[in-house]
Amino acid sequence: MAVMEKMWDGISRVIRMDNKVELLAETVKEQQFKIEDLTARIIRLETALEISLAGRGFKAQKKLKKE
């Protein structure tokens, strides 16, 4: 009986562990989507900033040429 109990305990631990691994995989997938979304947002912000700074630089150069 002790051997069967140990086997059953080992099998049930593996089943619980499998469930935890599956939950962890889902969490990792969700986090990866969030990271990719944030990366895309940062790229858009950087682009907008560069365009804004380039526009200011162009206007400043125009003003300097007029003077």
PDB file as gemmi writes it, atoms N, CA and C in Angstrom:
CRYST1    1.000    1.000    1.000  90.00  90.00  90.00 P 1                      
ATOM      1  N   MET A   1       0.804  -1.200   0.000  1.00  0.00           N  
ATOM      2  CA  MET A   1       0.000   0.000   0.000  1.00  0.00           C  
ATOM      3  C   MET A   1       0.847   1.264   0.000  1.00  0.00           C  
ATOM      4  N   ALA A   2       1.960   1.251   0.715  1.00  0.00           N  
ATOM      5  CA  ALA A   2       2.796   2.448   0.804  1.00  0.00           C  
ATOM      6  C   ALA A   2       3.353   2.823  -0.569  1.00  0.00           C  
ATOM      7  N   VAL A   3       3.686   1.794  -1.358  1.00  0.00           N  
ATOM      8  CA  VAL A   3       4.226   2.050  -2.695  1.00  0.00           C  
ATOM      9  C   VAL A   3       3.163   2.698  -3.574  1.00  0.00           C  
ATOM     10  N   MET A   4       1.939   2.216  -3.492  1.00  0.00           N  
ATOM     11  CA  MET A   4       0.854   2.787  -4.297  1.00  0.00           C  
ATOM     12  C   MET A   4       0.565   4.229  -3.884  1.00  0.00           C  
ATOM     13  N   GLU A   5       0.615   4.504  -2.602  1.00  0.00           N  
ATOM     14  CA  GLU A   5       0.383   5.863  -2.122  1.00  0.00           C  
ATOM     15  C   GLU A   5       1.465   6.801  -2.633  1.00  0.00           C  
ATOM     16  N   LYS A   6       2.710   6.342  -2.589  1.00  0.00           N  
ATOM     17  CA  LYS A   6       3.820   7.164  -3.087  1.00  0.00           C  
ATOM     18  C   LYS A   6       3.674   7.405  -4.590  1.00  0.00           C  
ATOM     19  N   MET A   7       3.277   6.380  -5.325  1.00  0.00           N  
ATOM     20  CA  MET A   7       3.077   6.543  -6.770  1.00  0.00           C  
ATOM     21  C   MET A   7       1.942   7.520  -7.045  1.00  0.00           C  
ATOM     22  N   TRP A   8       0.841   7.348  -6.328  1.00  0.00           N  
ATOM     23  CA  TRP A   8      -0.301   8.236  -6.516  1.00  0.00           C  
ATOM     24  C   TRP A   8       0.076   9.679  -6.166  1.00  0.00           C  
ATOM     25  N   ASP A   9       0.834   9.861  -5.093  1.00  0.00           N  
ATOM     26  CA  ASP A   9       1.286  11.188  -4.689  1.00  0.00           C  
ATOM     27  C   ASP A   9       2.168  11.800  -5.776  1.00  0.00           C  
ATOM     28  N   GLY A  10       3.064  11.009  -6.331  1.00  0.00           N  
ATOM     29  CA  GLY A  10       3.943  11.505  -7.401  1.00  0.00           C  
ATOM     30  C   GLY A  10       3.162  11.890  -8.648  1.00  0.00           C  
ATOM     31  N   ILE A  11       2.206  11.054  -9.023  1.00  0.00           N  
ATOM     32  CA  ILE A  11       1.384  11.344 -10.209  1.00  0.00           C  
ATOM     33  C   ILE A  11       0.545  12.600  -9.996  1.00  0.00           C  
ATOM     34  N   SER A  12      -0.042  12.724  -8.802  1.00  0.00           N  
ATOM     35  CA  SER A  12      -0.872  13.917  -8.549  1.00  0.00           C  
ATOM     36  C   SER A  12      -0.019  15.181  -8.523  1.00  0.00           C  
ATOM     37  N   ARG A  13       1.212  15.091  -8.039  1.00  0.00           N  
ATOM     38  CA  ARG A  13       2.108  16.259  -8.069  1.00  0.00           C  
ATOM     39  C   ARG A  13       2.430  16.664  -9.505  1.00  0.00           C  
ATOM     40  N   VAL A  14       2.680  15.674 -10.342  1.00  0.00           N  
ATOM     41  CA  VAL A  14       2.975  15.970 -11.749  1.00  0.00           C  
ATOM     42  C   VAL A  14       1.770  16.634 -12.419  1.00  0.00           C  
ATOM     43  N   ILE A  15       0.578  16.161 -12.124  1.00  0.00           N  
ATOM     44  CA  ILE A  15      -0.634  16.745 -12.708  1.00  0.00           C  
ATOM     45  C   ILE A  15      -0.798  18.186 -12.242  1.00  0.00           C  
ATOM     46  N   ARG A  16      -0.593  18.442 -10.950  1.00  0.00           N  
ATOM     47  CA  ARG A  16      -0.691  19.815 -10.440  1.00  0.00           C  
ATOM     48  C   ARG A  16       0.378  20.704 -11.060  1.00  0.00           C  
ATOM     49  N   MET A  17       1.579  20.150 -11.214  1.00  0.00           N  
ATOM     50  CA  MET A  17       2.667  20.908 -11.796  1.00  0.00           C  
ATOM     51  C   MET A  17       2.355  21.255 -13.257  1.00  0.00           C  
ATOM     52  N   ASP A  18       1.774  20.316 -13.980  1.00  0.00           N  
ATOM     53  CA  ASP A  18       1.408  20.553 -15.372  1.00  0.00           C  
ATOM     54  C   ASP A  18       0.408  21.707 -15.468  1.00  0.00           C  
ATOM     55  N   ASN A  19      -0.548  21.733 -14.567  1.00  0.00           N  
ATOM     56  CA  ASN A  19      -1.537  22.805 -14.550  1.00  0.00           C  
ATOM     57  C   ASN A  19      -0.860  24.155 -14.291  1.00  0.00           C  
ATOM     58  N   LYS A  20       0.089  24.179 -13.360  1.00  0.00           N  
ATOM     59  CA  LYS A  20       0.804  25.418 -13.052  1.00  0.00           C  
ATOM     60  C   LYS A  20       1.645  25.875 -14.247  1.00  0.00           C  
ATOM     61  N   VAL A  21       2.260  24.937 -14.936  1.00  0.00           N  
ATOM     62  CA  VAL A  21       3.070  25.275 -16.109  1.00  0.00           C  
ATOM     63  C   VAL A  21       2.188  25.863 -17.209  1.00  0.00           C  
ATOM     64  N   GLU A  22       1.012  25.294 -17.405  1.00  0.00           N  
ATOM     65  CA  GLU A  22       0.092  25.825 -18.412  1.00  0.00           C  
ATOM     66  C   GLU A  22      -0.360  27.241 -18.052  1.00  0.00           C  
ATOM     67  N   LEU A  23      -0.668  27.478 -16.781  1.00  0.00           N  
ATOM     68  CA  LEU A  23      -1.046  28.829 -16.347  1.00  0.00           C  
ATOM     69  C   LEU A  23       0.110  29.804 -16.537  1.00  0.00           C  
ATOM     70  N   LEU A  24       1.312  29.365 -16.230  1.00  0.00           N  
ATOM     71  CA  LEU A  24       2.487  30.207 -16.409  1.00  0.00           C  
ATOM     72  C   LEU A  24       2.705  30.539 -17.880  1.00  0.00           C  
ATOM     73  N   ALA A  25       2.493  29.566 -18.748  1.00  0.00           N  
ATOM     74  CA  ALA A  25       2.651  29.797 -20.188  1.00  0.00           C  
ATOM     75  C   ALA A  25       1.648  30.833 -20.680  1.00  0.00           C  
ATOM     76  N   GLU A  26       0.417  30.779 -20.197  1.00  0.00           N  
ATOM     77  CA  GLU A  26      -0.590  31.782 -20.572  1.00  0.00           C  
ATOM     78  C   GLU A  26      -0.192  33.163 -20.083  1.00  0.00           C  
ATOM     79  N   THR A  27       0.312  33.232 -18.862  1.00  0.00           N  
ATOM     80  CA  THR A  27       0.749  34.511 -18.303  1.00  0.00           C  
ATOM     81  C   THR A  27       1.902  35.089 -19.114  1.00  0.00           C  
ATOM     82  N   VAL A  28       2.836  34.244 -19.481  1.00  0.00           N  
ATOM     83  CA  VAL A  28       3.980  34.697 -20.275  1.00  0.00           C  
ATOM     84  C   VAL A  28       3.508  35.209 -21.635  1.00  0.00           C  
ATOM     85  N   LYS A  29       2.557  34.518 -22.234  1.00  0.00           N  
ATOM     86  CA  LYS A  29       2.023  34.938 -23.531  1.00  0.00           C  
ATOM     87  C   LYS A  29       1.360  36.311 -23.411  1.00  0.00           C  
ATOM     88  N   GLU A  30       0.562  36.507 -22.364  1.00  0.00           N  
ATOM     89  CA  GLU A  30      -0.090  37.804 -22.153  1.00  0.00           C  
ATOM     90  C   GLU A  30       0.942  38.912 -21.946  1.00  0.00           C  
ATOM     91  N   GLN A  31       1.966  38.627 -21.158  1.00  0.00           N  
ATOM     92  CA  GLN A  31       3.005  39.621 -20.915  1.00  0.00           C  
ATOM     93  C   GLN A  31       3.758  39.953 -22.199  1.00  0.00           C  
ATOM     94  N   GLN A  32       3.981  38.964 -23.030  1.00  0.00           N  
ATOM     95  CA  GLN A  32       4.664  39.202 -24.302  1.00  0.00           C  
ATOM     96  C   GLN A  32       3.847  40.128 -25.191  1.00  0.00           C  
ATOM     97  N   PHE A  33       2.517  39.929 -25.233  1.00  0.00           N  
ATOM     98  CA  PHE A  33       1.652  40.826 -26.007  1.00  0.00           C  
ATOM     99  C   PHE A  33       1.725  42.244 -25.460  1.00  0.00           C  
ATOM    100  N   LYS A  34       1.737  42.385 -24.139  1.00  0.00           N  
ATOM    101  CA  LYS A  34       1.830  43.715 -23.530  1.00  0.00           C  
ATOM    102  C   LYS A  34       3.151  44.391 -23.867  1.00  0.00           C  
ATOM    103  N   ILE A  35       4.229  43.613 -23.820  1.00  0.00           N  
ATOM    104  CA  ILE A  35       5.553  44.163 -24.144  1.00  0.00           C  
ATOM    105  C   ILE A  35       5.601  44.614 -25.600  1.00  0.00           C  
ATOM    106  N   GLU A  36       5.061  43.809 -26.500  1.00  0.00           N  
ATOM    107  CA  GLU A  36       5.054  44.178 -27.915  1.00  0.00           C  
ATOM    108  C   GLU A  36       4.214  45.429 -28.156  1.00  0.00           C  
ATOM    109  N   ASP A  37       3.089  45.543 -27.445  1.00  0.00           N  
ATOM    110  CA  ASP A  37       2.241  46.731 -27.573  1.00  0.00           C  
ATOM    111  C   ASP A  37       2.976  47.967 -27.067  1.00  0.00           C  
ATOM    112  N   LEU A  38       3.629  47.839 -25.921  1.00  0.00           N  
ATOM    113  CA  LEU A  38       4.385  48.979 -25.380  1.00  0.00           C  
ATOM    114  C   LEU A  38       5.545  49.367 -26.295  1.00  0.00           C  
ATOM    115  N   THR A  39       6.187  48.381 -26.888  1.00  0.00           N  
ATOM    116  CA  THR A  39       7.278  48.668 -27.817  1.00  0.00           C  
ATOM    117  C   THR A  39       6.769  49.466 -29.012  1.00  0.00           C  
ATOM    118  N   ALA A  40       5.634  49.063 -29.549  1.00  0.00           N  
ATOM    119  CA  ALA A  40       5.050  49.787 -30.682  1.00  0.00           C  
ATOM    120  C   ALA A  40       4.674  51.210 -30.279  1.00  0.00           C  
ATOM    121  N   ARG A  41       4.138  51.375 -29.083  1.00  0.00           N  
ATOM    122  CA  ARG A  41       3.758  52.710 -28.621  1.00  0.00           C  
ATOM    123  C   ARG A  41       4.991  53.595 -28.463  1.00  0.00           C  
ATOM    124  N   ILE A  42       6.071  53.036 -27.938  1.00  0.00           N  
ATOM    125  CA  ILE A  42       7.308  53.810 -27.766  1.00  0.00           C  
ATOM    126  C   ILE A  42       7.862  54.222 -29.119  1.00  0.00           C  
ATOM    127  N   ILE A  43       7.803  53.329 -30.084  1.00  0.00           N  
ATOM    128  CA  ILE A  43       8.280  53.666 -31.428  1.00  0.00           C  
ATOM    129  C   ILE A  43       7.479  54.821 -31.996  1.00  0.00           C  
ATOM    130  N   ARG A  44       6.151  54.804 -31.817  1.00  0.00           N  
ATOM    131  CA  ARG A  44       5.319  55.900 -32.310  1.00  0.00           C  
ATOM    132  C   ARG A  44       5.656  57.209 -31.595  1.00  0.00           C  
ATOM    133  N   LEU A  45       5.892  57.137 -30.279  1.00  0.00           N  
ATOM    134  CA  LEU A  45       6.259  58.346 -29.532  1.00  0.00           C  
ATOM    135  C   LEU A  45       7.611  58.902 -29.998  1.00  0.00           C  
ATOM    136  N   GLU A  46       8.565  58.018 -30.205  1.00  0.00           N  
ATOM    137  CA  GLU A  46       9.876  58.453 -30.682  1.00  0.00           C  
ATOM    138  C   GLU A  46       9.763  59.107 -32.054  1.00  0.00           C  
ATOM    139  N   THR A  47       8.954  58.528 -32.913  1.00  0.00           N  
ATOM    140  CA  THR A  47       8.762  59.086 -34.251  1.00  0.00           C  
ATOM    141  C   THR A  47       8.128  60.465 -34.171  1.00  0.00           C  
ATOM    142  N   ALA A  48       7.096  60.603 -33.344  1.00  0.00           N  
ATOM    143  CA  ALA A  48       6.438  61.899 -33.194  1.00  0.00           C  
ATOM    144  C   ALA A  48       7.408  62.936 -32.628  1.00  0.00           C  
ATOM    145  N   LEU A  49       8.223  62.532 -31.672  1.00  0.00           N  
ATOM    146  CA  LEU A  49       9.209  63.445 -31.090  1.00  0.00           C  
ATOM    147  C   LEU A  49      10.238  63.872 -32.127  1.00  0.00           C  
ATOM    148  N   GLU A  50      10.738  62.925 -32.903  1.00  0.00           N  
ATOM    149  CA  GLU A  50      11.726  63.257 -33.924  1.00  0.00           C  
ATOM    150  C   GLU A  50      11.143  64.196 -34.975  1.00  0.00           C  
ATOM    151  N   ILE A  51       9.904  63.947 -35.375  1.00  0.00           N  
ATOM    152  CA  ILE A  51       9.249  64.824 -36.356  1.00  0.00           C  
ATOM    153  C   ILE A  51       9.084  66.210 -35.767  1.00  0.00           C  
ATOM    154  N   SER A  52       8.669  66.280 -34.511  1.00  0.00           N  
ATOM    155  CA  SER A  52       8.477  67.571 -33.847  1.00  0.00           C  
ATOM    156  C   SER A  52       9.793  68.328 -33.734  1.00  0.00           C  
ATOM    157  N   LEU A  53      10.831  67.632 -33.323  1.00  0.00           N  
ATOM    158  CA  LEU A  53      12.128  68.287 -33.187  1.00  0.00           C  
ATOM    159  C   LEU A  53      12.684  68.701 -34.547  1.00  0.00           C  
ATOM    160  N   ALA A  54      12.478  67.885 -35.538  1.00  0.00           N  
ATOM    161  CA  ALA A  54      12.955  68.233 -36.882  1.00  0.00           C  
ATOM    162  C   ALA A  54      12.196  69.449 -37.407  1.00  0.00           C  
ATOM    163  N   GLY A  55      10.903  69.515 -37.122  1.00  0.00           N  
ATOM    164  CA  GLY A  55      10.107  70.664 -37.547  1.00  0.00           C  
ATOM    165  C   GLY A  55      10.559  71.940 -36.869  1.00  0.00           C  
ATOM    166  N   ARG A  56      10.886  71.875 -35.618  1.00  0.00           N  
ATOM    167  CA  ARG A  56      11.380  73.049 -34.898  1.00  0.00           C  
ATOM    168  C   ARG A  56      12.723  73.485 -35.443  1.00  0.00           C  
ATOM    169  N   GLY A  57      13.570  72.529 -35.717  1.00  0.00           N  
ATOM    170  CA  GLY A  57      14.889  72.855 -36.261  1.00  0.00           C  
ATOM    171  C   GLY A  57      14.773  73.514 -37.616  1.00  0.00           C  
ATOM    172  N   PHE A  58      13.837  73.054 -38.423  1.00  0.00           N  
ATOM    173  CA  PHE A  58      13.633  73.628 -39.749  1.00  0.00           C  
ATOM    174  C   PHE A  58      13.125  75.049 -39.625  1.00  0.00           C  
ATOM    175  N   LYS A  59      12.185  75.320 -38.731  1.00  0.00           N  
ATOM    176  CA  LYS A  59      11.656  76.663 -38.519  1.00  0.00           C  
ATOM    177  C   LYS A  59      12.732  77.588 -37.989  1.00  0.00           C  
ATOM    178  N   ALA A  60      13.555  77.099 -37.080  1.00  0.00           N  
ATOM    179  CA  ALA A  60      14.631  77.926 -36.524  1.00  0.00           C  
ATOM    180  C   ALA A  60      15.631  78.285 -37.608  1.00  0.00           C  
ATOM    181  N   GLN A  61      15.932  77.370 -38.508  1.00  0.00           N  
ATOM    182  CA  GLN A  61      16.852  77.659 -39.596  1.00  0.00           C  
ATOM    183  C   GLN A  61      16.259  78.695 -40.546  1.00  0.00           C  
ATOM    184  N   LYS A  62      14.958  78.618 -40.781  1.00  0.00           N  
ATOM    185  CA  LYS A  62      14.297  79.592 -41.639  1.00  0.00           C  
ATOM    186  C   LYS A  62      14.396  80.986 -41.044  1.00  0.00           C  
ATOM    187  N   LYS A  63      14.166  81.122 -39.731  1.00  0.00           N  
ATOM    188  CA  LYS A  63      14.222  82.413 -39.054  1.00  0.00           C  
ATOM    189  C   LYS A  63      15.622  82.976 -39.120  1.00  0.00           C  
ATOM    190  N   LEU A  64      16.634  82.136 -38.949  1.00  0.00           N  
ATOM    191  CA  LEU A  64      18.013  82.596 -38.992  1.00  0.00           C  
ATOM    192  C   LEU A  64      18.367  83.111 -40.387  1.00  0.00           C  
ATOM    193  N   LYS A  65      17.863  82.471 -41.427  1.00  0.00           N  
ATOM    194  CA  LYS A  65      18.167  82.913 -42.795  1.00  0.00           C  
ATOM    195  C   LYS A  65      17.513  84.240 -43.092  1.00  0.00           C  
ATOM    196  N   LYS A  66      16.344  84.545 -42.532  1.00  0.00           N  
ATOM    197  CA  LYS A  66      15.647  85.797 -42.765  1.00  0.00           C  
ATOM    198  C   LYS A  66      16.396  86.963 -42.145  1.00  0.00           C  
ATOM    199  N   GLU A  67      17.040  86.733 -41.010  1.00  0.00           N  
ATOM    200  CA  GLU A  67      17.737  87.814 -40.308  1.00  0.00           C  
ATOM    201  C   GLU A  67      19.002  88.092 -41.000  1.00  0.00           C  
TER     202      GLU A  67                                                      
END                                                                             
